[in-house]
Amino acid sequence: CPKSLGAEALRVPFTGTKGPRLGAMLVQQPHDVVVVAGQPVTLPCAITGYHGMVLWVKDGLALGVNRDLSGYPRYDVIGDHSKGEYHLLIQRTELADDGSFECQGIQAAIRSRPARLTVLVPPDDPVIIGAPVVSLRAGDPLNLTCHADNAKPAASIIWIRNGEVLNGAMYSKTLLRDGQRESTVSTLYISPSNIESGQRITCRASNKAAPNGKEATVTIDIQHLPLVNLSVEPQPILEGNLVKFHCSAKANPPVTHYRWAKGSSMIRDVLGDSYEVVVDHSFFTEPVSCEVTNALGSTNISRNVDVYFGPRLAAEPQSLQVDLGSDAVFNCAWTGNPSLTIVWMKRGHGVVLSNENTLTLKAVKQEDAGKYVCRAVVPRVGVGEKEVTLTVNGPPTISSTQTQQALYGEKGQIKCFIRSTPPPDRIVMLESGTSGRYTVETVSTEEGVISTLTMSNIVPADFQTIYNCTAWNSFGSDTEIIRLKEQGSLRLAVIIGVAVGAFLALIVLMGTLGAFCCRYLSDLKGVVSAKNDIRVEIVHKDHNAARETEEHTNMKQMMVSPFSPNGVPVLQQSPDKSYQGIAVHVEPPFGALPVSGVCTILLYCFLSTDLCSIGDRRRLQCENEMSNQSQYAVNILTNHGGQSQTTKLCSLTQPNGTGFLLQVIYLYCR
């Protein structure tokens, strides 16, 4: 056909393999073929016995006549012309080459069957969104998206990790505008527990054009807060020794700084990952913390130190004051490491009352009052204790010694010890306002109240008196009967024994002395000097005790006036004419004569308190008195001699039948 003919002029009907001209035959014709875009393809066509025009038609359109396909630079008609070979060669096939091709012998009316050329297009290289490194925060799930575009047919996508295909991905396809190519998108979800930082995940896209597929790989970068481990070495450790804290951390992004604290207090002079310190008991309860920071934030970890330390008081027990019959509950709390043992005991007793923090005493009695100890023991480390006081409100309790001692002629005391809670309202040993030989003093101590009755000069009647100490408070009263016993009775027995032994040898001498003394008795005037009597108030709980006390208080109280103004001892005479004093004042018949004479010395030696029991001091005093006044006594006896005077003087010393004893004592004193 002329080149001027259009495409429509080139359209010829299919007439089979034989034309009307005899001898022309289609011996090769094209067949369906699949080719990957970019690869060459040859469609065969051979007509023997024919030397006319050969036409190639694509999708009903003529490509060109014979070997002239100038309109399609990638197309060529090849083969041996003499053999009738008109093969169509397509170089670097493209998607546009996809279609139906025919070979036609126009003049012989020969037409091949249609051959389908299918052009396959491999997908573009897959792309993972966020590649090559996908970062996510620890604990977040991973969502990966991979797309493979411009594929014919549409690409299939798989996900691979560590050589294993990951299932569960979702796919979608999109047909492009050319109607032939498609794009594929795949989304993969991975849970946080199935992700590790540094893992590589591959997206592989494939189709028939790329059976081996194309791949894209992404690296997973899991970013997290610092992962911190705090170690303490050595442990356990005794209080007062050195320990080292080491704070090791893994972080993505990297660590920016460290911060240390103990309890709620910052440790500002430590900036690195280690901290050394001498520990005490506080490290057992106040943890040391290490805070590590990176770009995402901070992680704080703390550790207590296993410090061994002795008991320390956590809750201090309080002393109690309860009423009689009530319950008393003490609480005591200790801390210590290793575990401690708590023991409650009463001070001075070996009985364990409790091993708990609480000590409960049911229906307390007055004997329960006292000191209680809460003791804590940490084995092989130390012991601690705390003392509390239980005070029981109740009637007073008097615990004085029922028999107390005093020296004859000396100052004596009777002590009454009173325990009383609340304190006693009233204590009676003597009437208030007493004076003279008796005084009462009350002193409060931690243990109780001590009431002391003091007698300035002990006389024999004091050893016969029954003393009653009574105390009252709002809960009741208590009474204690106390007797006074003479101290040094062994010395007095020795005195009497010596006196009796010397009796026979001394009786003549005593008689002579009595005769001379009595001679001048009629010339002497007795002068009595005394203070007002002081009665001790004795309080009893019953009438019998009161009567017994009354008998003793009927005894005349002796008031002591050691010396008269002129320095000489004075003798006091009681209303019943018995001489109960401790000194005598004798006025001589010559007016202002001083008291003198042997009888005066005898009375002084006898009535002076513990003259012989106290030792040499009193004996020397007696002897000096005799030495100083002996001459004067002789003068009195000489100048005023006579049996009547001596008899009177002796009777003066013997109103109670003690004259002879006075003489014996005088000799002993010498």
C-alpha positions in Angstrom: 0.0 0.0 0.0 1.2 3.5 -0.6 2.5 5.2 2.5 -0.1 7.8 2.1 -2.7 5.4 3.1 -3.9 5.8 6.6 -4.3 3.2 9.2 -7.7 2.3 8.1 -6.4 1.4 4.7 -4.0 -1.0 6.3 -6.8 -3.0 8.0 -7.3 -6.3 6.1 -9.5 -9.2 6.9 -8.0 -12.4 8.3 -8.0 -15.0 5.5 -6.2 -17.9 7.1 -2.8 -19.4 6.3 -3.4 -19.7 2.5 -4.0 -16.9 0.2 -5.7 -17.0 -3.2 -2.3 -17.1 -4.8 -1.1 -20.7 -5.2 2.1 -21.6 -3.3 2.0 -18.9 -0.5 1.9 -20.4 3.0 2.3 -19.0 6.6 4.8 -21.3 8.1 5.6 -19.3 11.4 3.3 -17.1 13.2 3.5 -15.3 16.6 2.3 -16.8 19.9 1.4 -15.3 23.3 4.5 -14.2 25.2 5.1 -12.6 28.5 8.1 -10.3 28.9 9.5 -8.1 31.6 9.6 -4.5 30.8 13.1 -3.6 29.6 13.8 -6.9 28.0 13.7 -7.6 24.2 11.1 -9.9 22.6 10.8 -11.4 19.1 7.5 -12.3 17.6 8.0 -14.8 14.7 6.4 -14.6 11.3 7.4 -16.5 8.1 5.4 -16.8 4.8 6.9 -19.1 2.2 6.2 -18.7 -1.6 5.2 -15.1 -1.1 7.0 -12.1 -2.3 4.4 -9.4 -1.6 4.0 -6.9 1.3 4.0 -8.1 4.9 2.3 -6.1 7.5 2.5 -6.2 11.3 -0.6 -5.1 13.1 -0.9 -4.2 16.9 -4.3 -4.1 18.4 -5.7 -3.7 14.8 -3.3 -0.9 13.9 -0.7 -1.4 11.2 2.8 -0.8 12.4 4.4 -0.6 9.0 5.0 -2.4 5.7 7.7 -5.0 5.2 10.7 -3.9 7.1 10.0 -0.2 7.4 8.8 0.5 10.9 10.2 3.9 11.2 7.4 5.1 13.4 8.6 2.7 16.1 12.3 3.1 16.7 12.4 0.2 19.1 10.7 -2.1 16.6 12.6 -4.0 13.8 11.5 -6.6 11.2 14.3 -9.2 11.0 14.9 -12.5 9.3 15.9 -13.8 5.9 13.8 -12.1 3.3 14.4 -14.8 0.7 12.9 -17.3 3.0 9.9 -15.1 3.7 10.9 -14.4 7.4 9.4 -11.2 8.8 10.0 -11.6 12.5 9.1 -8.5 14.7 11.9 -7.6 17.2 10.9 -5.2 20.1 13.9 -3.9 22.0 13.6 -2.8 25.7 10.0 -3.5 25.9 7.8 -1.1 27.7 4.4 -1.2 29.2 3.2 0.5 26.0 4.2 -2.6 24.0 1.6 -4.7 25.9 -1.1 -5.8 23.4 -2.2 -8.1 20.6 0.1 -8.5 17.5 -0.7 -10.1 14.0 1.4 -10.8 11.0 -0.4 -10.3 7.6 0.5 -11.1 3.9 -1.6 -8.5 2.3 -1.4 -9.6 -1.3 -1.7 -13.3 -0.5 -4.5 -12.5 1.9 -2.6 -14.4 4.7 -3.2 -13.4 8.3 -1.7 -15.0 11.5 -3.6 -15.6 14.6 -3.4 -12.8 17.2 -0.5 -13.2 19.7 -0.7 -11.6 23.1 2.3 -9.7 24.3 2.2 -9.2 28.0 4.6 -6.8 29.5 5.3 -7.2 33.2 6.6 -4.3 35.3 8.5 -4.9 38.5 7.6 -2.7 41.5 9.7 0.2 42.3 12.1 -0.3 45.2 10.0 -0.6 48.3 10.0 2.2 50.8 9.6 1.9 54.6 8.3 5.1 56.1 10.9 6.5 58.6 13.7 4.3 57.3 16.5 3.7 57.7 16.1 4.1 61.5 12.7 4.1 63.2 12.8 5.5 66.7 10.2 4.9 69.3 9.9 5.2 73.0 10.1 2.1 75.2 6.7 0.7 75.9 5.1 2.0 72.7 4.0 -0.4 70.0 5.7 -0.4 66.6 3.8 0.4 63.4 5.8 0.0 60.2 4.5 1.0 56.7 6.1 -0.2 53.4 4.8 0.7 49.9 5.8 -0.8 46.6 4.6 1.3 43.6 4.2 1.1 39.8 4.1 -2.7 39.6 2.3 -4.9 37.0 0.9 -6.9 38.4 0.6 -5.5 41.9 3.5 -6.3 44.2 3.1 -8.6 47.1 4.9 -7.5 50.3 6.2 -9.6 53.2 8.0 -8.6 56.4 11.1 -10.4 57.6 12.9 -10.3 61.0 15.9 -12.5 61.8 15.1 -14.6 58.7 11.5 -15.2 59.8 8.4 -13.9 58.1 6.3 -11.8 60.4 2.6 -12.4 60.1 -0.3 -10.1 60.7 0.5 -7.3 58.2 -2.3 -5.5 56.4 -2.3 -4.8 52.7 -3.9 -2.4 50.3 -3.6 -1.9 46.5 -4.2 1.1 44.3 -4.6 1.0 40.5 -2.8 3.8 38.7 -4.1 6.0 36.0 -2.7 4.0 33.2 -5.0 1.2 34.3 -2.2 -1.3 34.3 0.1 -0.6 37.1 -0.7 -0.8 40.8 0.8 0.4 44.1 0.8 -1.8 47.2 0.9 -0.6 50.8 1.6 -3.0 53.8 1.3 -2.0 57.5 2.9 -4.1 60.2 2.0 -3.8 63.9 4.4 -5.2 66.6 3.6 -5.1 70.3 6.0 -3.5 72.8 6.9 -6.8 74.3 8.1 -8.1 71.0 10.4 -5.3 70.1 14.1 -5.0 70.9 16.3 -2.0 70.2 18.7 -2.6 67.3 16.5 -5.1 65.5 16.4 -5.0 61.7 13.1 -5.5 59.9 12.9 -6.0 56.1 10.1 -5.2 53.7 10.3 -7.4 50.6 8.1 -6.5 47.5 7.8 -9.0 44.6 5.7 -9.8 41.5 6.2 -11.9 38.4 8.5 -9.3 37.0 10.6 -9.5 40.1 10.2 -12.9 41.5 13.2 -12.5 43.8 11.7 -9.3 45.1 13.1 -6.1 46.2 13.9 -5.2 49.7 14.0 -2.3 52.1 15.3 -2.6 55.7 14.8 -0.5 58.8 16.6 -0.5 62.1 14.5 -0.2 65.3 15.9 2.3 67.8 14.0 2.0 71.1 14.6 5.1 73.1 14.1 4.7 76.9 14.7 6.4 80.2 17.9 5.3 81.9 17.8 1.7 83.2 19.6 2.0 86.5 21.1 -0.5 88.9 22.4 0.7 92.3 24.8 -1.6 94.1 26.1 -1.3 97.7 29.3 -2.9 98.9 30.0 -4.4 101.3 26.9 -5.6 103.0 26.0 -6.2 105.8 28.3 -3.8 107.5 28.7 -2.6 111.1 27.9 1.0 111.9 30.8 3.4 111.5 32.4 1.6 108.5 32.9 2.7 104.8 30.6 1.6 102.0 30.6 2.4 98.3 27.5 3.0 96.2 27.8 2.4 92.4 25.1 3.6 90.0 25.3 1.8 86.6 22.9 2.9 83.9 21.9 2.1 80.3 20.2 4.9 78.5 19.0 5.8 75.0 19.6 8.7 74.4 22.8 8.7 76.5 23.0 9.8 80.2 23.5 13.5 80.7 24.0 13.6 84.5 23.8 11.9 87.9 22.3 13.2 91.1 22.6 11.6 94.7 20.4 12.0 97.8 20.0 10.5 101.2 16.4 10.4 102.4 15.1 13.8 101.3 18.4 15.6 101.5 20.5 16.2 98.4 24.2 15.2 98.3 25.5 18.1 96.3 29.2 17.3 96.4 28.9 14.0 94.4 28.3 14.2 90.7 29.6 10.9 89.2 28.2 7.4 89.2 29.9 6.4 92.6 29.5 7.6 96.2 31.5 6.6 99.2 30.5 7.3 102.8 30.9 6.1 106.4 27.5 4.8 107.4 25.6 5.1 110.6 22.2 3.8 111.8 20.3 6.3 109.7 21.3 4.5 106.5 19.2 1.6 107.6 16.0 3.6 107.5 16.9 6.5 105.1 17.7 5.1 101.7 20.4 6.5 99.4 19.0 7.3 95.9 20.7 7.8 92.6 18.9 9.7 89.9 20.1 9.3 86.3 18.9 11.7 83.5 18.8 11.6 79.7 16.9 13.5 77.0 13.8 11.6 77.7 13.7 12.1 81.4 15.1 10.8 84.7 15.1 7.5 86.6 15.5 7.3 90.3 16.5 4.2 92.3 17.3 3.9 96.0 18.8 1.4 98.4 18.9 1.0 102.1 22.1 -0.2 103.7 22.1 -3.3 105.8 23.8 -1.6 108.7 24.2 -3.4 112.0 23.6 -1.1 114.9 22.7 -1.3 118.6 19.3 -0.5 120.0 17.9 3.0 119.5 14.8 4.3 121.2 11.9 4.8 118.7 9.1 5.5 121.1 10.1 6.5 124.6 8.1 5.0 127.4 6.4 7.4 129.9 6.2 7.1 133.6 2.7 6.5 134.9 0.7 7.4 138.0 -2.4 5.3 138.5 -4.9 4.6 141.3 -4.7 1.5 143.3 -6.5 -1.4 141.5 -6.3 0.2 138.1 -4.3 -1.2 135.1 -0.9 0.3 134.1 0.2 0.0 130.5 3.7 1.0 129.4 4.7 1.3 125.8 8.3 1.1 124.6 9.7 0.8 121.0 13.2 0.2 119.9 15.0 -0.1 116.5 18.1 -2.2 115.9 19.7 -4.4 113.3 19.8 -7.4 113.3 16.4 -8.0 114.9 16.4 -7.1 118.6 14.7 -8.7 121.7 12.8 -6.5 124.1 12.6 -7.4 127.8 10.5 -5.7 130.5 11.7 -6.1 134.1 11.2 -4.4 137.4 14.3 -2.8 138.7 15.9 -5.0 141.4 13.9 -8.1 140.3 15.1 -10.8 137.9 11.7 -11.8 136.5 10.9 -11.0 132.9 7.5 -9.4 132.7 7.1 -9.1 129.0 9.0 -9.5 125.7 6.6 -7.2 123.8 6.7 -3.5 123.2 3.8 -3.2 125.7 3.9 -4.1 129.4 0.5 -4.4 131.0 0.1 -4.6 134.8 -3.4 -5.6 135.9 -5.0 -4.3 139.0 -1.9 -2.7 140.4 -1.1 -2.9 144.1 1.1 -0.6 146.1 4.0 -3.1 146.0 3.9 -2.8 142.2 5.1 0.8 142.4 8.7 1.3 141.5 11.2 1.5 138.6 10.6 -0.6 135.5 13.2 -1.1 132.8 12.5 -1.6 129.1 15.7 -3.3 127.8 16.5 -4.0 124.1 19.2 -6.5 123.1 20.7 -6.7 119.6 22.8 -9.9 119.5 26.5 -9.3 119.2 26.0 -5.6 118.7 24.7 -3.8 121.8 22.2 -3.3 124.6 20.0 -0.3 125.4 17.5 0.3 128.2 15.0 2.9 129.4 13.7 3.3 132.9 10.2 4.4 133.8 8.5 4.9 137.2 5.1 3.4 138.2 3.5 5.5 140.9 0.5 3.9 142.6 -2.0 6.3 144.2 -3.0 4.8 147.6 -2.8 5.1 151.3 0.7 5.9 152.8 3.1 3.1 153.6 5.5 3.5 156.5 8.6 1.3 156.3 10.7 2.5 159.2 12.7 0.2 161.5 10.6 -0.6 164.5 13.5 -0.6 166.9 16.0 2.3 166.5 19.1 3.0 168.7 20.4 6.1 170.5 23.2 6.8 172.9 22.3 7.7 176.5 23.1 11.4 177.2 23.7 12.2 173.5 21.4 13.6 170.8 19.1 10.9 169.4 16.9 10.6 166.4 13.9 8.5 165.3 13.3 8.3 161.6 10.0 7.6 160.0 10.1 6.8 156.2 6.8 7.3 154.4 6.0 6.3 150.9 2.9 8.1 149.8 1.3 9.0 146.4 -0.2 11.5 146.5 2.1 13.1 149.0 0.8 12.9 152.6 -1.5 15.6 153.7 -0.4 15.2 157.4 2.4 13.5 159.3 2.2 13.3 163.1 5.2 12.5 165.4 5.0 15.6 167.6 2.6 18.5 167.9 3.3 21.3 165.5 5.3 24.1 167.0 7.2 22.0 169.5 10.5 23.4 170.8 13.2 22.6 173.3 14.6 19.1 173.5 12.3 17.8 170.7 12.3 18.9 167.1 10.7 17.4 164.0 12.0 17.8 160.5 10.3 16.5 157.4 12.3 16.0 154.1 10.9 14.9 150.8 13.1 12.7 148.6 12.5 10.8 145.3 11.7 7.7 147.3 9.3 9.3 149.8 9.1 11.5 152.8 11.5 11.1 155.8 10.1 12.6 159.1 12.8 12.8 161.8 12.2 13.3 165.5 15.3 14.6 167.2 15.9 14.6 170.9 18.7 16.9 172.0 19.7 14.8 175.1 18.6 11.2 175.5 17.3 10.3 179.0 16.3 6.9 180.4 12.6 7.7 179.9 13.2 8.0 176.2 14.0 4.3 176.0 10.6 3.5 177.7 8.5 5.6 175.4 6.5 4.2 172.5 6.7 6.4 169.5 4.0 6.4 166.9 4.5 7.8 163.4 1.2 8.3 161.4 0.7 9.7 157.9 -2.5 10.5 156.1 -3.5 11.3 152.5 -6.7 11.3 150.5 -6.6 7.4 150.2 -6.1 6.6 153.9 -3.5 6.4 156.5 -0.7 4.2 158.0 0.9 4.0 161.4 4.2 2.6 162.6 5.1 1.9 166.2 8.8 2.6 166.9 10.8 1.9 170.1 14.1 3.5 171.1 16.9 1.1 172.2 19.9 2.2 174.1 23.1 1.8 172.2 26.3 0.5 173.8 24.6 -1.6 176.5 27.6 -3.9 176.5 29.8 -1.1 177.9 27.2 -0.4 180.7 27.3 -4.1 181.7 31.1 -3.9 181.9 30.8 -0.8 184.1 28.4 -2.5 186.5 30.6 -5.6 186.6 33.6 -3.6 187.6 31.6 -1.7 190.1 30.3 -4.9 191.8 33.8 -6.4 191.9 35.2 -3.3 193.6 32.3 -3.0 196.0 33.9 -4.6 199.0 37.1 -2.7 198.7 35.4 0.7 198.2 32.5 0.6 200.7 34.5 2.1 203.5 35.8 4.9 201.3 32.2 5.7 200.0 30.9 5.8 203.6 33.5 8.3 204.6 32.9 10.5 201.6 29.1 10.4 202.3 29.7 11.5 205.9 31.7 14.5 204.9 29.3 15.6 202.2 26.2 15.3 204.3 27.7 17.4 207.1 27.2 20.6 205.2 23.9 19.8 203.5 21.9 22.0 205.9 24.0 25.0 204.9 23.2 24.6 201.2 20.3 26.1 199.4 19.1 24.1 196.3 18.2 26.3 193.3 16.2 24.7 190.4 16.5 26.1 186.8 14.5 24.5 184.1 12.8 25.2 180.8 9.2 24.6 180.0 8.4 20.9 179.4 7.7 19.7 175.8 5.2 16.9 175.3 5.5 14.7 172.3 2.2 14.1 170.7 1.8 10.3 170.2 -1.1 9.4 167.8 -2.5 5.8 167.9 -5.0 3.9 165.9 -6.7 2.3 168.9 -7.5 3.1 172.5 -5.2 0.5 174.0 -2.2 2.0 172.2 -3.4 5.4 173.4 -3.4 4.2 177.0 0.0 2.7 176.7 1.3 6.0 175.3 -0.3 7.9 178.1 1.5 5.8 180.7 4.8 6.7 179.1 4.0 10.3 178.6 3.2 10.6 182.3 6.9 10.3 182.9 8.4 13.7 183.7 10.3 15.3 180.9 13.8 16.3 181.8 14.9 19.7 180.4 18.6 20.1 179.9 20.3 23.2 180.9 23.9 22.1 180.7 25.4 24.8 182.8 24.3 27.7 184.9 25.5 31.2 184.1 28.6 30.7 186.3 29.5 27.6 184.3 28.7 25.0 186.9 26.3 22.1 186.2 22.8 22.4 187.6 20.6 19.8 189.1 16.8 20.0 188.5 14.2 18.7 190.9 10.9 17.3 189.7 7.7 17.9 191.5 7.8 14.5 193.2 11.2 15.4 194.8 13.1 12.9 192.7 16.2 14.4 191.0 15.8 13.7 187.3 18.2 16.2 185.9 21.7 16.0 184.7 23.5 18.6 186.7 23.2 20.4 190.1 23.8 23.9 191.3 24.8 24.1 194.9 24.9 27.5 196.6 27.4 27.5 199.5 26.3 28.9 202.9 28.9 31.7 202.6 26.8 33.5 200.0 28.5 33.6 196.5 30.4 30.4 196.9 30.5 28.4 193.6 29.1 24.9 193.3 31.8 22.5 194.4 32.6 19.4 196.2 32.8 15.7 195.7 29.0 15.1 195.6 28.7 17.6 192.8 31.4 15.8 190.9 29.7 12.4 191.5 26.4 13.6 190.2 28.0 15.2 187.1 29.9 12.0 186.3 26.9 9.8 186.7 24.4 11.9 184.8 26.5 13.0 181.9 25.6 11.1 178.8 27.7 7.9 178.0 30.4 9.2 180.4 32.3 5.9 180.4 31.1 4.5 177.1 32.2 7.5 175.0 35.9 7.0 176.1 38.7 9.2 177.4 37.2 12.6 176.6 34.4 12.4 179.2 36.7 10.7 181.7 39.3 13.4 181.4 36.5 16.0 181.8 35.4 14.4 185.0 38.9 14.1 186.4 39.7 17.7 185.5 36.6 18.9 187.3 37.6 16.9 190.4 41.1 18.3 190.2 39.9 21.9 189.9 37.4 21.7 192.7 38.8 19.1 195.1 40.5 21.6 197.3 37.4 23.7 197.6 35.4 20.6 198.5 37.9 19.7 201.2 37.6 23.2 202.6 33.8 23.0 202.7 33.9 19.6 204.4 36.5 20.9 206.9 35.0 24.2 207.8 31.4 23.0 207.9 32.1 19.4 209.0 29.9 17.3 211.0 28.0 14.1 210.6 24.7 15.7 210.1 25.9 17.7 207.1 27.4 14.6 205.5 24.3 12.6 206.0 22.2 15.3 204.4 24.5 15.5 201.4 24.4 11.8 200.9 20.7 11.7 201.1 20.6 14.3 198.4 22.3 11.8 196.1 20.1 8.9 197.1 16.4 9.8 196.8 15.9 6.9 194.4 18.2 4.5 196.0 21.1 5.3 193.7 23.6 6.8 196.1 25.7 3.8 196.3 25.7 3.3 192.5 26.9 7.0 192.1 29.8 6.2 194.4 30.8 3.1 192.3 30.5 5.0 189.0 32.7 7.8 190.4 35.4 5.3 191.2 35.1 3.7 187.7 35.4 7.1 186.2 38.6 7.7 188.1 
